[in-house]
Amino acid sequence: MLPNHQSIAPSVLYFGTPVVLMVTRNDDGTANITPMSSAWTLGSCVVLGLSSATQGAINLLRDGECTLNFPAASLWANVERIARTTGANPVPPHKAELGFIHEADKFALGGFAIQPSELIRTPRIAECPLQFETRLLTCHRSAKQQGASSTRLIMEVDVQRVHAHRSIVLPGTNHIDTARWNPLFYVFRHYFGDAVDLGKTFRAEH
Ligand SMILES: Cc1cc2nc3c(=O)[nH]c(=O)nc-3n(C[C@H](O)[C@H](O)[C@H](O)COP(=O)(O)O)c2cc1C
């Protein structure tokens, strides 16, 4: 086949990863939600890519814990309702320029309910069918780019407990029912869902 590609310079490289709603505790004990998508798993760890300017990163570094909540595709509009907000007050200047505003209660704004965790103080998001309770293991700081107002943080969190809504668990097992779990994806700043099951890897257990 003849090569048919062209060289392009996209403004973002978000090739498509699941949306994660990271909940952290502010220093007054209230809960904040940070929508994110730069996340991937490595054994029992999840690696998170966060801007140092997010309130979520500041809280995670101080408190050492967070919950990771995975919204179903049907929750995309709730996620978008809080997308333009930050728990940081005042809003960092570079974000204010982009139209971000401060929001102290993203649970209320997004239509989400607080659900207490079992092992850590940080709560979960009740509407998310899949939730991880985690503790911070380590934080790597990447070099600040010239002229940048924040640095990129690569945080490793250890998953302490997994909660899955009964509707997405294969009865009597520890397996997620992939026919029922419909995660929300973030693809080049668009929300996607309803992924088609094409088959399974040789290591799948069900
Ligand atoms: C779907 C989605 C994915 C995002 N992914 C990331 C991400 O992976 N890392 C990051 O630092 N910010 C990401 N953002 C931007 C943050 O959500 C944004 O900076 C927000 O203001 C952070 O909130 P906080 O300051 O209250 O923590 C994402 C936003 C959306 C809507």
The ligand as a Gaussian input file, in Angstrom:
#p B3LYP/6-31G(d) Opt

LIG

0 1
 C      -11.828000      15.674000      30.240000
 C      -10.690000      16.457000      30.848000
 C       -9.443000      15.896000      30.986000
 C       -8.389000      16.608000      31.583000
 N       -7.189000      15.993000      31.762000
 C       -6.233000      16.605000      32.518000
 C       -5.043000      15.909000      32.872000
 O       -4.858000      14.739000      32.537000
 N       -4.119000      16.568000      33.637000
 C       -4.306000      17.859000      34.064000
 O       -3.449000      18.404000      34.764000
 N       -5.449000      18.536000      33.740000
 C       -6.403000      17.941000      32.993000
 N       -7.576000      18.607000      32.690000
 C       -7.713000      20.017000      33.115000
 C       -8.138000      20.152000      34.590000
 O       -9.351000      19.480000      34.824000
 C       -8.307000      21.642000      34.923000
 O       -7.024000      22.237000      34.982000
 C       -9.063000      21.913000      36.217000
 O       -9.186000      23.302000      36.404000
 C       -8.376000      21.298000      37.426000
 O       -9.185000      21.501000      38.568000
 P       -8.546000      21.829000      40.002000
 O       -7.628000      23.037000      39.810000
 O       -9.712000      22.104000      40.873000
 O       -7.768000      20.614000      40.391000
 C       -8.607000      17.935000      32.048000
 C       -9.869000      18.513000      31.870000
 C      -10.910000      17.784000      31.289000
 C      -12.270000      18.416000      31.154000

